[in-house]
Each structure stands twice: as C-alpha cells, then as structure tokens.
C-alpha cells in the first residue's frame, strides 16, 4: 500500500468512526466503564474517627503507632485492544473483509476511550504476538493505532489467541477494559481467557462472514486456505458440505458463548457485512444498567 492510499484510508476511517464515537458511543462508553475502583495512595497516622479496618498493621508495628492506608479513586482507565491479524481475517466475500470490520470497531472504541481521556494500547497477533503499542493518550496516538492496523501484514502463520492473552497478562497488571477481536477460527483460548476475565473487564468481539456458513451454489470452485496457501476444489452444490459448514459454525459459536459465559466475559458477534453499531451499543448499554 502506497503512502497516499494509506493516508486516505486512515482519514476515511477517522471521519467515520470519530463521528460514531462522538454521536453515539462516548456517553455509553463512559457510563459503561465508570466503575474505576480505588487505588492505594499513601499511609498516614491514624486520626480519631478513621475506620479501624483501614489500619496498616505492618506500618503500625514498625512505627509503634497506628497508621492507616489511604485510597483514592482511580481516575484513569486503560483500553487494550487485542486484535487478530492472521490471514483468515483477510477473508471477505464483498468489498470488505473481516479485518476491515474489526479495524473500524477498534477505531470507534479507541476514539470513545480518547473522549474519556483514557489510555489506549493494542496487541496485534497471528501465530505469534507481532506488534505491541503501549497505552498512551491523545489523538496522535489513536491515529498511529489506526495506521498500524491498516498497514501491518502478519509475519507468522496460524492463530494463537492463548499466546496473545498470556502476553497481555504479563504486560498489563492493572485492571483495564480489554476487547479481544478475532474470527475465532482456530483453537479457542481457555485458561488465559478465564484469568484475563477475572483481572480485566473483558469482551470478545467475534467477526464472521455469512458465506463461511452458507456458500452459494456455483458447482466446483477452487478454494484457497489463506493460512497455508493450499488450493482445493470444492463442490459448492454438495448438501453434505453445506451441512458441515453450518454445524462447524454452530459448534464454534456454542463453544465461544459457553467460554464467555463461564468466564464472566462479554461477547459480541458481528457479521462483517452488517452494521456493527447496534450490537456494540447494546453491549455497552447492558453494562451500564
């Protein structure tokens, strides 16, 4: 992609997603993630009327006088976007691909977080963790994220969600809002996903193309595996093939839904040719209730 085309795409995504963020998502984002908890600030000598449950017994023993822990409201949140950029994400049967859809959703969330003065960080992964942009604030940082999402080409094959989540757990110790974005075509994460759901406010965003479920009847058609490059001829008129595609999708979907429910994480499913605004808004509204 040449520089002019890249800048044009960045600008187009900025205009569309910034408008959505300003008009629809900023308020919902703020109300959905307003619970920021308390963080340790300092210890100070005990004063009459202080809650005895706040006494720091270690400091009290060392100082031989009562001291209490003082906490303050956390005023900053961090949004982390963990995004699948494997070759299967490049699939699309229209002018858009699953990657295009996830890039727009990521940009919308990033601008919403920016409007809330929160930090935004990303992890891009395929078979390996390929790119990490540490959390920072500001429009310039968001634009860098969008540009990276548009131009980064996967260097590794396959999809390893567990590896990406384990990396996130290593580098982000504090509570954060995390959106895991993928088509979840490979093995689903388990242990790392459950740990992340306990530490963070976690939501999985599942992007899919309806043609992955129901192929048009076109007879014998060559199909390429985007991960391996292998080409096979497929009989799209085969009823058995059609049934297998539906069964595979429903099985994967049930697995993902069960994992999210058992872990206490959110789940948003987005068909790439449909408007992602309603399901994303519904999720944010459900959290603010």
Backbone as CSV, one residue per row, in Angstrom:
resi,resn,N_x,N_y,N_z,CA_x,CA_y,CA_z,C_x,C_y,C_z
1,UNK,0.846,-1.191,0.000,0.000,0.000,0.000,0.882,1.242,0.000
2,UNK,0.667,2.136,-0.987,1.495,3.338,-1.039,1.042,4.336,0.019
3,UNK,1.904,5.326,0.267,1.665,6.271,1.363,0.389,7.072,1.177
4,UNK,0.109,7.493,-0.046,-1.094,8.314,-0.304,-2.359,7.504,-0.033
5,UNK,-2.403,6.262,-0.528,-3.566,5.398,-0.304,-3.760,5.128,1.185
6,UNK,-2.651,4.889,1.883,-2.724,4.640,3.319,-3.294,5.840,4.061
7,UNK,-2.809,7.029,3.747,-3.302,8.243,4.403,-4.783,8.458,4.112
8,UNK,-5.199,8.155,2.893,-6.611,8.304,2.528,-7.479,7.354,3.350
9,UNK,-7.016,6.120,3.528,-7.775,5.151,4.322,-7.826,5.549,5.789
10,UNK,-6.699,6.012,6.312,-6.676,6.474,7.697,-7.674,7.602,7.888
11,UNK,-7.673,8.542,6.967,-8.582,9.692,7.067,-10.043,9.255,6.960
12,UNK,-10.328,8.318,6.046,-11.709,7.851,5.881,-12.205,7.186,7.163
13,UNK,-11.377,6.330,7.742,-11.766,5.644,8.974,-11.910,6.639,10.122
14,UNK,-11.013,7.628,10.171,-11.107,8.639,11.229,-12.439,9.372,11.156
15,UNK,-12.814,9.819,9.957,-14.050,10.596,9.788,-15.265,9.770,10.215
16,UNK,-15.332,8.506,9.738,-16.497,7.677,10.044,-16.561,7.310,11.518
17,UNK,-15.467,6.797,12.061,-15.500,6.290,13.431,-15.500,7.414,14.467
18,UNK,-14.880,8.543,14.139,-14.901,9.674,15.077,-16.321,10.206,15.216
19,UNK,-17.042,10.234,14.100,-18.437,10.699,14.149,-19.277,9.755,14.994
20,UNK,-19.117,8.449,14.764,-19.864,7.470,15.556,-19.527,7.591,17.036
21,UNK,-18.249,7.761,17.307,-17.813,7.872,18.703,-18.408,9.099,19.369
22,UNK,-18.340,10.238,18.679,-18.838,11.493,19.252,-20.350,11.475,19.441
23,UNK,-21.069,10.902,18.464,-22.528,10.975,18.481,-23.187,9.846,19.260
24,UNK,-22.554,8.673,19.271,-23.234,7.508,19.836,-22.515,6.861,21.009
25,UNK,-21.195,6.705,20.896,-20.513,5.805,21.802,-19.885,6.448,23.024
26,UNK,-19.484,7.713,22.928,-18.733,8.300,24.045,-19.508,8.246,25.356
27,UNK,-20.789,8.651,25.316,-21.595,8.632,26.529,-21.794,7.233,27.063
28,UNK,-22.071,6.277,26.164,-22.268,4.898,26.589,-20.969,4.300,27.120
29,UNK,-19.868,4.651,26.476,-18.563,4.139,26.938,-18.278,4.632,28.350
30,UNK,-18.490,5.918,28.581,-18.212,6.496,29.893,-19.079,5.881,30.977
31,UNK,-20.378,5.706,30.682,-21.275,5.155,31.698,-21.038,3.662,31.902
32,UNK,-20.566,2.964,30.861,-20.330,1.528,30.968,-19.102,1.215,31.793
33,UNK,-18.093,2.059,31.699,-16.827,1.777,32.366,-16.492,2.820,33.420
34,UNK,-17.528,3.329,34.088,-17.305,4.377,35.083,-16.804,3.806,36.411
35,UNK,-17.040,2.504,36.654,-16.584,1.914,37.901,-15.087,1.697,37.886
36,UNK,-14.336,2.580,38.501,-12.888,2.528,38.372,-12.195,2.045,39.629
37,UNK,-12.966,1.792,40.674,-12.351,1.240,41.866,-11.479,2.242,42.597
38,UNK,-10.734,1.735,43.560,-9.870,2.568,44.384,-8.451,2.036,44.314
39,UNK,-7.503,2.939,44.319,-6.096,2.545,44.309,-5.390,3.134,45.527
40,UNK,-4.349,2.438,45.993,-3.592,2.875,47.159,-2.884,4.190,46.875
41,UNK,-2.962,5.122,47.824,-2.322,6.428,47.656,-1.163,6.616,48.627
42,UNK,-1.418,6.382,49.938,-0.378,6.622,50.940,-0.812,6.020,52.279
43,UNK,0.124,6.082,53.265,-0.247,5.791,54.645,-0.054,7.064,55.454
44,UNK,-0.900,7.230,56.469,-0.770,8.405,57.344,-1.156,8.002,58.758
45,UNK,-0.765,8.795,59.761,-1.115,8.472,61.150,-2.625,8.384,61.338
46,UNK,-3.033,7.470,62.174,-4.448,7.292,62.495,-4.987,8.535,63.205
47,UNK,-6.210,8.948,62.805,-6.870,10.083,63.437,-8.214,9.632,63.982
48,UNK,-8.668,10.299,65.012,-9.952,9.956,65.612,-11.048,9.992,64.554
49,UNK,-11.826,8.926,64.486,-12.907,8.852,63.517,-12.565,8.023,62.295
50,UNK,-11.274,7.709,62.081,-10.881,6.873,60.942,-11.413,5.450,61.113
51,UNK,-11.662,4.799,59.997,-12.139,3.419,60.008,-10.993,2.501,60.433
52,UNK,-11.196,1.763,61.502,-10.133,0.890,62.004,-9.792,-0.217,61.012
53,UNK,-10.719,-0.502,60.083,-10.447,-1.527,59.082,-9.369,-1.082,58.093
54,UNK,-9.058,0.219,58.077,-8.044,0.740,57.170,-6.648,0.758,57.784
55,UNK,-6.523,0.289,59.005,-5.212,0.307,59.668,-4.232,-0.612,58.923
56,UNK,-3.046,-0.049,58.667,-1.963,-0.843,58.077,-1.148,-1.418,59.236
57,UNK,-1.350,-2.701,59.506,-0.763,-3.297,60.703,0.754,-3.441,60.600
58,UNK,1.261,-3.601,59.383,2.711,-3.708,59.219,3.404,-2.390,59.568
59,UNK,2.875,-1.295,59.026,3.451,0.022,59.318,3.234,0.370,60.788
60,UNK,2.048,0.035,61.313,1.747,0.303,62.718,2.752,-0.376,63.638
61,UNK,3.085,-1.638,63.327,4.052,-2.373,64.151,5.444,-1.756,64.048
62,UNK,5.798,-1.319,62.823,7.126,-0.748,62.616,7.276,0.612,63.282
63,UNK,6.216,1.418,63.198,6.253,2.781,63.748,5.868,2.821,65.234
64,UNK,5.266,1.725,65.697,4.776,1.649,67.072,3.724,2.734,67.354
65,UNK,2.963,3.019,66.341,1.839,3.965,66.434,0.888,3.613,65.290
66,UNK,-0.420,3.808,65.481,-1.368,3.389,64.441,-1.293,4.239,63.168
67,UNK,-1.220,3.555,62.030,-1.239,4.195,60.707,-2.332,3.536,59.880
68,UNK,-2.909,4.312,58.983,-3.951,3.755,58.115,-3.567,3.917,56.643
69,UNK,-4.135,3.051,55.835,-3.961,3.152,54.388,-4.982,4.134,53.825
70,UNK,-4.540,4.987,52.935,-5.423,5.954,52.278,-5.546,5.554,50.810
71,UNK,-6.772,5.464,50.354,-7.024,5.101,48.962,-7.670,6.288,48.247
72,UNK,-7.505,6.309,46.937,-8.155,7.341,46.138,-8.790,6.697,44.913
73,UNK,-9.777,7.372,44.388,-10.462,6.842,43.211,-9.525,6.860,42.010
74,UNK,-9.480,5.752,41.302,-8.687,5.722,40.080,-9.371,6.572,39.028
75,UNK,-8.630,7.522,38.487,-9.236,8.461,37.546,-8.864,8.158,36.101
76,UNK,-8.070,7.150,35.907,-7.694,6.790,34.548,-8.049,5.336,34.280
77,UNK,-8.556,5.093,33.100,-8.777,3.736,32.639,-7.852,3.465,31.464
78,UNK,-7.597,2.203,31.223,-6.830,1.808,30.053,-7.679,0.876,29.206
79,UNK,-7.760,1.188,27.922,-8.431,0.322,26.962,-7.350,-0.444,26.202
80,UNK,-7.439,-1.773,26.230,-6.497,-2.594,25.481,-7.267,-3.358,24.406
81,UNK,-6.810,-3.224,23.171,-7.405,-3.919,22.042,-6.453,-5.036,21.615
82,UNK,-6.887,-6.271,21.771,-6.084,-7.438,21.391,-6.685,-7.966,20.095
83,UNK,-5.966,-7.767,18.980,-6.582,-7.909,17.658,-5.889,-8.971,16.813
84,UNK,-6.680,-9.886,16.313,-6.226,-10.947,15.417,-5.976,-10.353,14.028
85,UNK,-4.752,-10.502,13.519,-4.453,-10.031,12.157,-3.973,-11.190,11.288
86,UNK,-4.319,-12.430,11.680,-3.916,-13.599,10.902,-4.562,-13.553,9.521
87,UNK,-4.088,-14.418,8.639,-4.532,-14.356,7.244,-6.008,-14.686,7.074
88,UNK,-6.575,-15.474,7.990,-8.001,-15.793,7.866,-8.866,-14.547,8.051
89,UNK,-8.332,-13.542,8.760,-9.069,-12.300,8.976,-9.204,-11.497,7.681
90,UNK,-8.351,-11.799,6.707,-8.398,-11.072,5.435,-9.535,-11.560,4.539
91,UNK,-10.238,-12.619,4.976,-11.314,-13.182,4.167,-12.497,-12.226,4.094
92,UNK,-13.092,-12.163,2.901,-14.289,-11.352,2.713,-14.894,-11.644,1.361
93,UNK,-16.211,-11.736,1.278,-16.869,-12.040,0.006,-17.528,-10.807,-0.590
94,UNK,-17.226,-9.656,-0.032,-17.711,-8.396,-0.605,-16.511,-7.461,-0.678
95,UNK,-16.755,-6.167,-0.754,-15.654,-5.221,-0.795,-14.943,-5.111,0.545
96,UNK,-15.580,-5.600,1.595,-14.999,-5.548,2.937,-14.509,-6.916,3.371
97,UNK,-13.512,-6.917,4.228,-13.030,-8.152,4.833,-13.333,-8.106,6.327
98,UNK,-13.127,-9.236,6.990,-13.305,-9.265,8.449,-12.333,-8.292,9.113
99,UNK,-11.152,-8.145,8.532,-10.173,-7.225,9.084,-10.657,-5.777,8.975
100,UNK,-11.300,-5.429,7.854,-11.852,-4.081,7.702,-12.874,-3.793,8.799
101,UNK,-13.732,-4.779,9.052,-14.764,-4.617,10.075,-14.151,-4.419,11.454
102,UNK,-13.163,-5.250,11.803,-12.535,-5.148,13.121,-11.740,-3.856,13.263
103,UNK,-11.143,-3.391,12.161,-10.388,-2.132,12.214,-11.316,-0.963,12.539
104,UNK,-12.494,-0.936,11.925,-13.458,0.143,12.206,-13.958,0.073,13.644
105,UNK,-14.246,-1.124,14.116,-14.710,-1.268,15.500,-13.620,-0.812,16.466
106,UNK,-12.386,-1.219,16.189,-11.263,-0.831,17.049,-11.097,0.684,17.073
107,UNK,-11.213,1.323,15.911,-11.071,2.775,15.838,-12.192,3.475,16.599
108,UNK,-13.403,2.958,16.492,-14.537,3.545,17.205,-14.325,3.463,18.718
109,UNK,-13.885,2.315,19.190,-13.621,2.149,20.623,-12.468,3.048,21.071
110,UNK,-11.439,3.168,20.230,-10.280,3.994,20.585,-10.675,5.467,20.708
111,UNK,-11.476,5.957,19.777,-11.918,7.346,19.855,-12.843,7.565,21.055
112,UNK,-13.660,6.559,21.381,-14.520,6.669,22.561,-13.678,6.759,23.825
113,UNK,-12.642,5.938,23.901,-11.735,5.980,25.056,-10.999,7.310,25.111
114,UNK,-10.586,7.811,23.949,-9.906,9.101,23.887,-10.809,10.206,24.428
115,UNK,-12.109,10.145,24.086,-13.059,11.126,24.587,-13.249,11.059,26.083
116,UNK,-12.900,9.913,26.666,-12.995,9.726,28.107,-11.646,9.982,28.788
117,UNK,-10.682,10.464,28.001,-9.319,10.752,28.480,-8.628,9.510,29.023
118,UNK,-8.918,8.368,28.406,-8.299,7.113,28.813,-7.120,6.775,27.908
119,UNK,-6.274,5.907,28.382,-5.161,5.415,27.581,-5.636,4.271,26.691
120,UNK,-4.995,4.130,25.539,-5.341,3.062,24.608,-4.066,2.336,24.199
121,UNK,-4.092,1.004,24.285,-2.972,0.188,23.826,-3.482,-0.939,22.961
122,UNK,-2.599,-1.506,22.127,-3.027,-2.623,21.274,-1.978,-3.732,21.261
123,UNK,-2.466,-4.932,21.042,-1.625,-6.092,20.761,-2.141,-6.704,19.463
124,UNK,-1.279,-6.814,18.464,-1.627,-7.483,17.217,-0.986,-8.867,17.230
125,UNK,-1.751,-9.875,16.843,-1.227,-11.231,16.895,-1.733,-12.062,15.728
126,UNK,-0.930,-13.060,15.387,-1.336,-14.119,14.471,-0.899,-15.425,15.148
127,UNK,0.087,-16.116,14.562,0.633,-17.274,15.248,1.543,-16.882,16.394
128,UNK,2.035,-15.648,16.352,2.866,-15.057,17.395,2.329,-13.668,17.727
129,UNK,2.774,-13.114,18.835,2.491,-11.705,19.119,3.397,-10.885,18.210
130,UNK,2.812,-10.052,17.364,3.587,-9.382,16.326,3.843,-7.903,16.580
131,UNK,2.948,-7.247,17.262,3.125,-5.811,17.482,2.411,-5.411,18.761
132,UNK,3.108,-4.661,19.591,2.515,-4.118,20.811,2.732,-2.616,20.815
133,UNK,1.661,-1.869,20.963,1.755,-0.420,21.139,1.291,-0.125,22.563
134,UNK,2.194,0.292,23.440,1.839,0.539,24.839,0.772,1.612,24.988
135,UNK,-0.012,1.544,26.051,-1.100,2.511,26.254,-0.600,3.945,26.393
136,UNK,-1.237,4.821,25.658,-0.992,6.261,25.752,-2.296,6.981,25.446
137,UNK,-2.292,8.286,25.674,-3.470,9.109,25.407,-3.271,9.937,24.136
138,UNK,-4.384,10.498,23.654,-4.319,11.525,22.629,-4.650,11.067,21.225
139,UNK,-5.043,12.046,20.410,-5.449,11.774,19.033,-4.289,11.244,18.201
140,UNK,-3.106,11.813,18.383,-1.946,11.367,17.607,-1.697,9.882,17.837
141,UNK,-1.861,9.453,19.064,-1.662,8.038,19.406,-2.734,7.171,18.748
142,UNK,-3.990,7.629,18.766,-5.076,6.869,18.141,-4.841,6.747,16.639
143,UNK,-4.374,7.826,16.016,-4.113,7.794,14.576,-2.984,6.813,14.255
144,UNK,-2.011,6.735,15.134,-0.920,5.762,14.939,-1.467,4.341,15.000
145,UNK,-2.398,4.100,15.923,-3.009,2.775,16.047,-3.763,2.411,14.766
146,UNK,-4.560,3.347,14.247,-5.333,3.091,13.029,-4.405,2.796,11.861
147,UNK,-3.353,3.588,11.725,-2.402,3.375,10.639,-1.744,1.998,10.748
148,UNK,-1.385,1.613,11.956,-0.763,0.302,12.159,-1.722,-0.820,11.793
149,UNK,-2.984,-0.675,12.178,-3.986,-1.698,11.858,-4.162,-1.852,10.346
150,UNK,-4.052,-0.746,9.630,-4.255,-0.778,8.180,-3.062,-1.366,7.427
151,UNK,-1.858,-1.081,7.877,-0.697,-1.442,7.078,0.049,-2.692,7.547
152,UNK,-0.233,-3.176,8.759,0.552,-4.304,9.266,0.174,-5.601,8.551
153,UNK,1.173,-6.310,8.061,0.970,-7.612,7.440,1.512,-8.695,8.372
154,UNK,0.754,-9.771,8.568,1.201,-10.814,9.502,2.514,-11.456,9.066
155,UNK,3.398,-11.631,10.040,4.692,-12.247,9.776,4.707,-13.725,10.150
156,UNK,3.725,-14.159,10.916,3.651,-15.546,11.357,2.372,-16.182,10.831
157,UNK,2.379,-17.492,10.718,1.204,-18.208,10.219,0.373,-18.738,11.389
158,UNK,-0.877,-19.028,11.101,-1.759,-19.562,12.128,-2.319,-18.475,13.034
159,UNK,-3.042,-18.922,14.060,-3.645,-18.013,15.031,-3.464,-18.601,16.420
160,UNK,-2.854,-17.834,17.315,-2.618,-18.311,18.679,-3.148,-17.272,19.662
161,UNK,-4.430,-17.408,19.999,-5.063,-16.445,20.898,-4.504,-16.573,22.309
162,UNK,-4.249,-17.802,22.733,-3.698,-18.015,24.078,-2.407,-17.238,24.277
163,UNK,-1.533,-17.273,23.269,-0.247,-16.581,23.362,-0.456,-15.079,23.523
164,UNK,-1.420,-14.533,22.785,-1.709,-13.101,22.876,-2.245,-12.724,24.248
165,UNK,-3.146,-13.547,24.787,-3.718,-13.255,26.092,-2.682,-13.408,27.204
166,UNK,-1.809,-14.405,27.068,-0.747,-14.575,28.056,0.199,-13.374,28.050
167,UNK,0.469,-12.847,26.870,1.331,-11.666,26.766,0.664,-10.461,27.427
168,UNK,-0.627,-10.312,27.199,-1.363,-9.218,27.833,-1.281,-9.322,29.353
169,UNK,-1.456,-10.527,29.882,-1.408,-10.729,31.327,-0.039,-10.383,31.904
170,UNK,1.014,-10.555,31.110,2.361,-10.236,31.561,2.608,-8.734,31.604
171,UNK,2.098,-8.010,30.613,2.464,-6.592,30.494,1.445,-5.644,31.121
172,UNK,0.215,-6.101,31.345,-0.816,-5.219,31.886,-1.309,-5.773,33.208
173,UNK,-0.731,-5.305,34.287,-1.044,-5.828,35.612,-2.308,-5.207,36.202
174,UNK,-2.604,-3.975,35.810,-3.738,-3.274,36.409,-5.034,-3.588,35.669
175,UNK,-6.137,-3.362,36.359,-7.454,-3.557,35.763,-7.602,-2.667,34.524
176,UNK,-8.130,-3.221,33.451,-8.297,-2.497,32.196,-9.547,-2.991,31.487
177,UNK,-9.975,-2.235,30.493,-11.031,-2.685,29.605,-10.354,-3.351,28.409
178,UNK,-10.664,-4.609,28.176,-9.992,-5.362,27.118,-11.017,-5.906,26.131
179,UNK,-10.768,-5.653,24.854,-11.584,-6.235,23.797,-10.695,-7.170,22.980
180,UNK,-11.032,-8.454,22.982,-10.333,-9.464,22.198,-11.092,-9.630,20.889
181,UNK,-10.447,-9.298,19.772,-11.132,-9.221,18.489,-10.555,-10.248,17.524
182,UNK,-11.416,-11.174,17.051,-10.937,-12.263,16.205,-12.115,-12.907,15.481
183,UNK,-11.788,-13.775,14.497,-12.851,-14.602,13.914,-12.944,-15.943,14.645
184,UNK,-12.012,-16.186,15.588,-12.021,-17.378,16.432,-12.127,-18.667,15.618
185,UNK,-11.413,-18.679,14.483,-11.430,-19.858,13.619,-10.537,-20.977,14.164
186,UNK,-9.492,-20.599,14.916,-8.571,-21.595,15.451,-9.016,-22.093,16.807
187,UNK,-8.067,-22.627,17.552,-8.371,-23.128,18.895,-8.761,-21.975,19.813
188,UNK,-9.816,-22.178,20.569,-10.249,-21.140,21.495,-9.337,-21.098,22.716
189,UNK,-9.114,-19.913,23.255,-8.332,-19.819,24.490,-9.162,-20.372,25.642
190,UNK,-8.510,-20.818,26.685,-9.249,-21.331,27.832,-8.720,-20.725,29.122
191,UNK,-7.602,-21.231,29.613,-7.070,-20.778,30.894,-6.731,-19.296,30.870
192,UNK,-6.023,-18.844,29.831,-5.627,-17.434,29.765,-6.844,-16.517,29.656
193,UNK,-7.872,-16.965,28.950,-9.097,-16.181,28.799,-9.796,-16.023,30.146
194,UNK,-9.875,-17.121,30.890,-10.546,-17.085,32.189,-9.789,-16.200,33.189
195,UNK,-8.457,-16.286,33.168,-7.659,-15.434,34.058,-7.844,-13.969,33.682
196,UNK,-7.819,-13.686,32.383,-7.989,-12.308,31.905,-9.360,-11.757,32.279
197,UNK,-10.382,-12.611,32.235,-11.739,-12.166,32.571,-11.853,-11.787,34.044
198,UNK,-11.031,-12.402,34.879,-11.036,-12.059,36.307,-10.266,-10.762,36.572
199,UNK,-9.194,-10.554,35.818,-8.357,-9.381,36.050,-8.910,-8.132,35.359
200,UNK,-9.473,-8.309,34.169,-9.916,-7.168,33.367,-11.430,-7.200,33.150
201,UNK,-11.916,-6.123,32.580,-13.281,-6.081,32.044,-13.154,-6.563,30.605
202,UNK,-13.398,-7.841,30.360,-13.073,-8.489,29.081,-14.311,-8.723,28.229
203,UNK,-14.157,-8.440,26.944,-15.227,-8.719,25.986,-14.600,-9.267,24.705
204,UNK,-15.141,-10.366,24.196,-14.703,-10.937,22.929,-15.589,-10.403,21.807
205,UNK,-14.973,-9.941,20.729,-15.721,-9.499,19.553,-15.450,-10.495,18.428
206,UNK,-16.496,-11.193,18.022,-16.405,-12.267,17.036,-16.871,-11.738,15.678
207,UNK,-15.944,-11.681,14.725,-16.276,-11.232,13.375,-16.377,-12.447,12.453
208,UNK,-17.426,-12.493,11.640,-17.580,-13.612,10.712,-18.262,-13.147,9.435
209,UNK,-18.112,-13.939,8.388,-18.748,-13.687,7.092,-19.812,-14.753,6.884
210,UNK,-21.009,-14.338,6.498,-22.104,-15.294,6.344,-21.778,-16.386,5.328
211,UNK,-20.863,-16.075,4.378,-20.506,-17.072,3.361,-19.648,-18.186,3.953
212,UNK,-19.144,-17.986,5.167,-18.452,-19.063,5.859,-19.447,-20.102,6.360
213,UNK,-20.716,-19.725,6.382,-21.775,-20.619,6.853,-22.558,-21.197,5.684
214,UNK,-22.860,-20.349,4.694,-23.675,-20.804,3.563,-23.050,-20.345,2.245
215,UNK,-22.473,-21.289,1.509,-21.870,-20.988,0.215,-22.940,-20.887,-0.868
216,UNK,-22.752,-20.019,-1.857,-23.671,-20.015,-2.996,-23.444,-21.256,-3.855
217,UNK,-24.476,-21.702,-4.555,-24.362,-22.896,-5.409,-23.710,-22.512,-6.729
218,UNK,-22.414,-22.804,-6.819,-21.641,-22.447,-8.009,-20.939,-23.643,-8.633
219,UNK,-21.289,-24.848,-8.178,-20.624,-26.031,-8.703,-19.231,-26.191,-8.116
220,UNK,-18.301,-26.723,-8.907,-16.917,-26.927,-8.468,-16.168,-25.592,-8.499
221,UNK,-15.656,-25.211,-7.338,-14.982,-23.908,-7.198,-13.646,-24.109,-6.480
222,UNK,-12.561,-23.466,-6.970,-11.283,-23.557,-6.248,-11.309,-22.679,-4.994
223,UNK,-10.893,-23.236,-3.871,-10.847,-22.516,-2.598,-9.419,-22.540,-2.064
224,UNK,-8.963,-21.392,-1.624,-7.603,-21.291,-1.093,-7.633,-21.103,0.416
225,UNK,-6.816,-21.875,1.115,-6.617,-21.691,2.555,-5.680,-20.511,2.729
226,UNK,-6.193,-19.417,3.295,-5.388,-18.208,3.418,-4.194,-18.395,4.345
227,UNK,-4.275,-19.329,5.267,-3.177,-19.562,6.200,-2.033,-20.335,5.545
228,UNK,-2.378,-21.370,4.767,-1.342,-22.232,4.193,-1.083,-21.966,2.717
229,UNK,-2.046,-21.334,2.040,-1.907,-21.103,0.607,-2.377,-22.272,-0.233
230,UNK,-2.733,-23.383,0.404,-3.165,-24.580,-0.325,-4.510,-24.328,-1.013
231,UNK,-4.661,-24.879,-2.230,-5.888,-24.708,-3.021,-6.563,-26.067,-3.189
232,UNK,-7.872,-26.100,-2.929,-8.661,-27.309,-3.124,-9.909,-26.967,-3.924
233,UNK,-10.341,-27.933,-4.736,-11.595,-27.757,-5.471,-12.737,-28.268,-4.599
234,UNK,-13.757,-27.417,-4.449,-14.880,-27.717,-3.558,-16.173,-27.741,-4.367
235,UNK,-16.999,-28.746,-4.119,-18.309,-28.826,-4.769,-19.312,-28.040,-3.926
236,UNK,-19.586,-26.823,-4.337,-20.480,-25.954,-3.559,-21.935,-26.394,-3.647
237,UNK,-22.239,-27.345,-4.528,-23.612,-27.854,-4.613,-23.871,-28.986,-3.611
238,UNK,-22.815,-29.418,-2.937,-22.931,-30.567,-2.033,-23.721,-30.207,-0.781
239,UNK,-24.812,-30.938,-0.561,-25.620,-30.717,0.640,-24.841,-31.101,1.892
240,UNK,-24.036,-32.165,1.778,-23.230,-32.607,2.916,-22.240,-31.510,3.332
241,UNK,-21.616,-30.874,2.346,-20.681,-29.781,2.637,-21.400,-28.629,3.325
242,UNK,-22.572,-28.285,2.816,-23.335,-27.173,3.400,-23.686,-27.467,4.859
243,UNK,-24.127,-28.692,5.114,-24.476,-29.066,6.482,-23.264,-29.005,7.406
244,UNK,-22.107,-29.440,6.910,-20.897,-29.414,7.710,-20.481,-27.989,8.055
245,UNK,-20.647,-27.075,7.091,-20.293,-25.673,7.345,-21.163,-25.087,8.457
246,UNK,-22.462,-25.372,8.385,-23.379,-24.868,9.408,-23.060,-25.489,10.760
247,UNK,-22.840,-26.801,10.774,-22.535,-27.495,12.029,-21.241,-26.968,12.651
248,UNK,-20.216,-26.748,11.816,-18.938,-26.243,12.329,-19.101,-24.860,12.936
249,UNK,-19.846,-23.991,12.250,-20.056,-22.630,12.755,-20.832,-22.659,14.071
250,UNK,-21.902,-23.441,14.110,-22.726,-23.504,15.329,-21.940,-24.096,16.487
251,UNK,-21.089,-25.085,16.209,-20.280,-25.696,17.255,-19.290,-24.682,17.831
252,UNK,-18.581,-23.966,16.938,-17.619,-22.959,17.377,-18.316,-21.836,18.150
253,UNK,-19.476,-21.449,17.652,-20.224,-20.364,18.293,-20.668,-20.767,19.693
254,UNK,-21.123,-22.006,19.829,-21.545,-22.504,21.136,-20.355,-22.574,22.089
255,UNK,-19.216,-23.031,21.587,-18.004,-23.090,22.400,-17.627,-21.697,22.920
256,UNK,-17.641,-20.729,22.021,-17.250,-19.365,22.385,-18.240,-18.761,23.375
257,UNK,-19.525,-18.958,23.136,-20.552,-18.435,24.043,-20.427,-19.047,25.434
258,UNK,-20.165,-20.355,25.480,-20.012,-21.050,26.763,-18.786,-20.539,27.508
259,UNK,-17.682,-20.369,26.772,-16.450,-19.866,27.389,-16.671,-18.473,27.976
260,UNK,-17.307,-17.595,27.209,-17.545,-16.229,27.683,-18.458,-16.232,28.908
261,UNK,-19.520,-17.021,28.864,-20.473,-17.059,29.971,-19.835,-17.595,31.240
262,UNK,-19.080,-18.690,31.126,-18.446,-19.290,32.299,-17.358,-18.394,32.878
263,UNK,-16.732,-17.584,32.014,-15.647,-16.717,32.462,-16.148,-15.374,32.979
264,UNK,-17.415,-15.064,32.704,-17.946,-13.764,33.096,-17.538,-12.654,32.154
265,UNK,-17.191,-13.020,30.928,-16.783,-12.029,29.926,-17.951,-11.692,29.015
266,UNK,-17.833,-10.576,28.319,-18.844,-10.196,27.342,-18.560,-10.847,25.996
267,UNK,-19.560,-10.863,25.129,-19.400,-11.427,23.780,-20.268,-10.651,22.803
268,UNK,-19.646,-10.195,21.726,-20.361,-9.505,20.654,-20.054,-10.231,19.357
269,UNK,-21.086,-10.660,18.632,-20.911,-11.290,17.326,-21.327,-10.306,16.244
270,UNK,-20.444,-10.124,15.257,-20.687,-9.131,14.205,-20.468,-9.775,12.843
271,UNK,-21.534,-9.854,12.044,-21.391,-10.288,10.661,-20.802,-9.112,9.890
272,UNK,-19.706,-9.348,9.163,-18.899,-8.248,8.638,-19.624,-7.345,7.644
273,UNK,-20.685,-7.840,7.023,-21.424,-7.008,6.072,-22.610,-6.296,6.722
274,UNK,-22.786,-6.504,8.028,-23.872,-5.846,8.737,-23.333,-4.695,9.581
275,UNK,-24.228,-3.839,10.011,-23.864,-2.683,10.828,-23.436,-3.157,12.216
276,UNK,-22.209,-2.810,12.600,-21.717,-3.239,13.921,-22.180,-2.325,15.044
277,UNK,-22.803,-1.205,14.712,-23.197,-0.241,15.740,-24.225,-0.821,16.728
278,UNK,-25.343,-1.414,16.271,-26.340,-1.912,17.227,-25.800,-2.921,18.238
279,UNK,-25.078,-3.998,17.811,-24.598,-4.942,18.826,-23.584,-4.330,19.787
280,UNK,-22.757,-3.415,19.288,-21.773,-2.779,20.164,-22.456,-1.855,21.167
281,UNK,-23.428,-1.100,20.697,-24.185,-0.223,21.591,-24.968,-1.026,22.630
282,UNK,-25.575,-2.119,22.180,-26.347,-2.956,23.113,-25.457,-3.498,24.216
283,UNK,-24.233,-3.879,23.861,-23.307,-4.386,24.872,-22.965,-3.302,25.883
284,UNK,-22.622,-2.117,25.403,-22.263,-1.018,26.300,-23.430,-0.638,27.204
285,UNK,-24.639,-0.616,26.632,-25.821,-0.272,27.431,-26.089,-1.336,28.494
286,UNK,-25.876,-2.599,28.150,-26.118,-3.669,29.121,-25.173,-3.556,30.311
287,UNK,-23.963,-3.019,30.095,-23.003,-2.885,31.172,-23.314,-1.694,32.086
288,UNK,-24.017,-0.707,31.550,-24.288,0.498,32.336,-25.556,0.368,33.167
289,UNK,-26.273,-0.732,33.011,-27.510,-0.928,33.785,-27.196,-1.303,35.219
